[in-house]
Amino acid sequence: MPRGTYAPNFRLSEFTIDVPGFVVHPDDVVGTELHSGWDRLSACCQGPSGTNGPNIVCGSCKAEVATKQADCFTQDQVILEPTAVCLSFTDD
């Protein structure tokens, strides 16, 4: 996903590890941090797979806001939880 863009992902297949939500570039998610639960950060070799639920939380209130996928068998992407975030745009 190119920086500064997003795509809705709500047409999921039962045979994939897709997560429903809005897909964004990992560098576009600011004000967040990784989940403190070790089970949410499970991976094979390169990064979190995102298969155990949201693994990114709000840096302020710690609410679960997104799932990062960056492992060897996933795309390097962040999927925003549609019920936890509001899309906004800045000129940075």
PyRosetta script that sets phi, psi and omega in degrees:
from pyrosetta import init, pose_from_sequence

init()
pose = pose_from_sequence("MPRGTYAPNFRLSEFTIDVPGFVVHPDDVVGTELHSGWDRLSACCQGPSGTNGPNIVCGSCKAEVATKQADCFTQDQVILEPTAVCLSFTDD")
pose.set_psi(1, 122.5)
pose.set_omega(1, 178.9)
pose.set_phi(2, -66.1)
pose.set_psi(2, 148.1)
pose.set_omega(2, 177.2)
pose.set_phi(3, -57.6)
pose.set_psi(3, 143.3)
pose.set_omega(3, 176.9)
pose.set_phi(4, 81.8)
pose.set_psi(4, 5.5)
pose.set_omega(4, 179.2)
pose.set_phi(5, -124.6)
pose.set_psi(5, 167.0)
pose.set_omega(5, 174.2)
pose.set_phi(6, -148.7)
pose.set_psi(6, 163.6)
pose.set_omega(6, 177.5)
pose.set_phi(7, -144.9)
pose.set_psi(7, 135.3)
pose.set_omega(7, 175.3)
pose.set_phi(8, -72.6)
pose.set_psi(8, 143.4)
pose.set_omega(8, 179.0)
pose.set_phi(9, -133.5)
pose.set_psi(9, 85.9)
pose.set_omega(9, -178.6)
pose.set_phi(10, -123.0)
pose.set_psi(10, 0.2)
pose.set_omega(10, 177.3)
pose.set_phi(11, -102.5)
pose.set_psi(11, 86.2)
pose.set_omega(11, -173.1)
pose.set_phi(12, -98.2)
pose.set_psi(12, 150.1)
pose.set_omega(12, 176.5)
pose.set_phi(13, -101.6)
pose.set_psi(13, 147.6)
pose.set_omega(13, 179.1)
pose.set_phi(14, -71.0)
pose.set_psi(14, -9.8)
pose.set_omega(14, -177.0)
pose.set_phi(15, -105.7)
pose.set_psi(15, 13.9)
pose.set_omega(15, 179.8)
pose.set_phi(16, -121.0)
pose.set_psi(16, 172.4)
pose.set_omega(16, 175.3)
pose.set_phi(17, -103.9)
pose.set_psi(17, 23.8)
pose.set_omega(17, 178.9)
pose.set_phi(18, -60.2)
pose.set_psi(18, 146.8)
pose.set_omega(18, 177.2)
pose.set_phi(19, -113.5)
pose.set_psi(19, 131.7)
pose.set_omega(19, 179.2)
pose.set_phi(20, -71.8)
pose.set_psi(20, 142.2)
pose.set_omega(20, 178.2)
pose.set_phi(21, 148.5)
pose.set_psi(21, -158.9)
pose.set_omega(21, 179.7)
pose.set_phi(22, -105.6)
pose.set_psi(22, 120.1)
pose.set_omega(22, -177.6)
pose.set_phi(23, -84.6)
pose.set_psi(23, 130.4)
pose.set_omega(23, 178.4)
pose.set_phi(24, -135.5)
pose.set_psi(24, 165.7)
pose.set_omega(24, 175.0)
pose.set_phi(25, -71.2)
pose.set_psi(25, 139.5)
pose.set_omega(25, -179.3)
pose.set_phi(26, -55.4)
pose.set_psi(26, -32.8)
pose.set_omega(26, -179.3)
pose.set_phi(27, -76.2)
pose.set_psi(27, -8.9)
pose.set_omega(27, 179.2)
pose.set_phi(28, -88.4)
pose.set_psi(28, -5.3)
pose.set_omega(28, -178.6)
pose.set_phi(29, -97.0)
pose.set_psi(29, 105.6)
pose.set_omega(29, -178.0)
pose.set_phi(30, -110.2)
pose.set_psi(30, 158.8)
pose.set_omega(30, 178.3)
pose.set_phi(31, 73.2)
pose.set_psi(31, 24.6)
pose.set_omega(31, -178.1)
pose.set_phi(32, -127.9)
pose.set_psi(32, 170.5)
pose.set_omega(32, 175.4)
pose.set_phi(33, -150.1)
pose.set_psi(33, 165.6)
pose.set_omega(33, 179.4)
pose.set_phi(34, -69.9)
pose.set_psi(34, 149.2)
pose.set_omega(34, 178.1)
pose.set_phi(35, -59.3)
pose.set_psi(35, 148.0)
pose.set_omega(35, 179.5)
pose.set_phi(36, -82.5)
pose.set_psi(36, -14.9)
pose.set_omega(36, -179.9)
pose.set_phi(37, -78.1)
pose.set_psi(37, 122.8)
pose.set_omega(37, -177.8)
pose.set_phi(38, -62.1)
pose.set_psi(38, -31.3)
pose.set_omega(38, -178.9)
pose.set_phi(39, -68.1)
pose.set_psi(39, -24.7)
pose.set_omega(39, 179.2)
pose.set_phi(40, -77.9)
pose.set_psi(40, -15.2)
pose.set_omega(40, -176.6)
pose.set_phi(41, -106.0)
pose.set_psi(41, 18.7)
pose.set_omega(41, -178.3)
pose.set_phi(42, -59.6)
pose.set_psi(42, 147.8)
pose.set_omega(42, -176.2)
pose.set_phi(43, -158.1)
pose.set_psi(43, 169.8)
pose.set_omega(43, 176.4)
pose.set_phi(44, -95.9)
pose.set_psi(44, -59.6)
pose.set_omega(44, -176.1)
pose.set_phi(45, -149.4)
pose.set_psi(45, -23.4)
pose.set_omega(45, -172.7)
pose.set_phi(46, -113.9)
pose.set_psi(46, -30.1)
pose.set_omega(46, -177.0)
pose.set_phi(47, 179.5)
pose.set_psi(47, -175.9)
pose.set_omega(47, -177.5)
pose.set_phi(48, -63.5)
pose.set_psi(48, 142.2)
pose.set_omega(48, 180.0)
pose.set_phi(49, -88.5)
pose.set_psi(49, -25.5)
pose.set_omega(49, -178.9)
pose.set_phi(50, 79.5)
pose.set_psi(50, 13.3)
pose.set_omega(50, -176.9)
pose.set_phi(51, -84.3)
pose.set_psi(51, -9.7)
pose.set_omega(51, -178.0)
pose.set_phi(52, -110.6)
pose.set_psi(52, 26.6)
pose.set_omega(52, 177.2)
pose.set_phi(53, 101.6)
pose.set_psi(53, 178.3)
pose.set_omega(53, -177.9)
pose.set_phi(54, -55.2)
pose.set_psi(54, 136.3)
pose.set_omega(54, -178.4)
pose.set_phi(55, -127.7)
pose.set_psi(55, 11.1)
pose.set_omega(55, 173.8)
pose.set_phi(56, -122.8)
pose.set_psi(56, 133.2)
pose.set_omega(56, -179.6)
pose.set_phi(57, -120.8)
pose.set_psi(57, 159.2)
pose.set_omega(57, 174.5)
pose.set_phi(58, -63.3)
pose.set_psi(58, 134.7)
pose.set_omega(58, 180.0)
pose.set_phi(59, -65.8)
pose.set_psi(59, -23.6)
pose.set_omega(59, -178.5)
pose.set_phi(60, -91.8)
pose.set_psi(60, -57.9)
pose.set_omega(60, -172.2)
pose.set_phi(61, -99.5)
pose.set_psi(61, -7.6)
pose.set_omega(61, 178.6)
pose.set_phi(62, 68.5)
pose.set_psi(62, 17.3)
pose.set_omega(62, 175.3)
pose.set_phi(63, -70.1)
pose.set_psi(63, 143.6)
pose.set_omega(63, 177.3)
pose.set_phi(64, -71.6)
pose.set_psi(64, 121.6)
pose.set_omega(64, -174.5)
pose.set_phi(65, -121.7)
pose.set_psi(65, -16.2)
pose.set_omega(65, -174.9)
pose.set_phi(66, -163.8)
pose.set_psi(66, 168.3)
pose.set_omega(66, 175.1)
pose.set_phi(67, -123.5)
pose.set_psi(67, 123.6)
pose.set_omega(67, 176.4)
pose.set_phi(68, -96.0)
pose.set_psi(68, 132.3)
pose.set_omega(68, 173.3)
pose.set_phi(69, -119.2)
pose.set_psi(69, 123.3)
pose.set_omega(69, -179.2)
pose.set_phi(70, -152.5)
pose.set_psi(70, 26.0)
pose.set_omega(70, -177.9)
pose.set_phi(71, -89.6)
pose.set_psi(71, 178.3)
pose.set_omega(71, -176.2)
pose.set_phi(72, -67.3)
pose.set_psi(72, -21.3)
pose.set_omega(72, -178.6)
pose.set_phi(73, -109.1)
pose.set_psi(73, 13.7)
pose.set_omega(73, 179.3)
pose.set_phi(74, -128.4)
pose.set_psi(74, 167.5)
pose.set_omega(74, 170.0)
pose.set_phi(75, -74.1)
pose.set_psi(75, 155.5)
pose.set_omega(75, 173.7)
pose.set_phi(76, -88.2)
pose.set_psi(76, 97.9)
pose.set_omega(76, -173.0)
pose.set_phi(77, -155.3)
pose.set_psi(77, 165.9)
pose.set_omega(77, 172.7)
pose.set_phi(78, -123.1)
pose.set_psi(78, 135.0)
pose.set_omega(78, 178.4)
pose.set_phi(79, -114.0)
pose.set_psi(79, 114.5)
pose.set_omega(79, -179.1)
pose.set_phi(80, -75.9)
pose.set_psi(80, 137.7)
pose.set_omega(80, 175.4)
pose.set_phi(81, -70.4)
pose.set_psi(81, 118.2)
pose.set_omega(81, -175.1)
pose.set_phi(82, -62.1)
pose.set_psi(82, -28.3)
pose.set_omega(82, -179.5)
pose.set_phi(83, -87.3)
pose.set_psi(83, -5.6)
pose.set_omega(83, -174.9)
pose.set_phi(84, -111.1)
pose.set_psi(84, -10.1)
pose.set_omega(84, -174.4)
pose.set_phi(85, -132.5)
pose.set_psi(85, 160.9)
pose.set_omega(85, 171.5)
pose.set_phi(86, -121.4)
pose.set_psi(86, 130.6)
pose.set_omega(86, 177.3)
pose.set_phi(87, -72.0)
pose.set_psi(87, 132.8)
pose.set_omega(87, 174.8)
pose.set_phi(88, -142.4)
pose.set_psi(88, 159.6)
pose.set_omega(88, -175.1)
pose.set_phi(89, -128.3)
pose.set_psi(89, 140.8)
pose.set_omega(89, 176.9)
pose.set_phi(90, -128.1)
pose.set_psi(90, 170.1)
pose.set_omega(90, -179.0)
pose.set_phi(91, -99.8)
pose.set_psi(91, 27.3)
pose.set_omega(91, -178.4)
pose.set_phi(92, -76.7)
pose.dump_pdb("model.pdb")
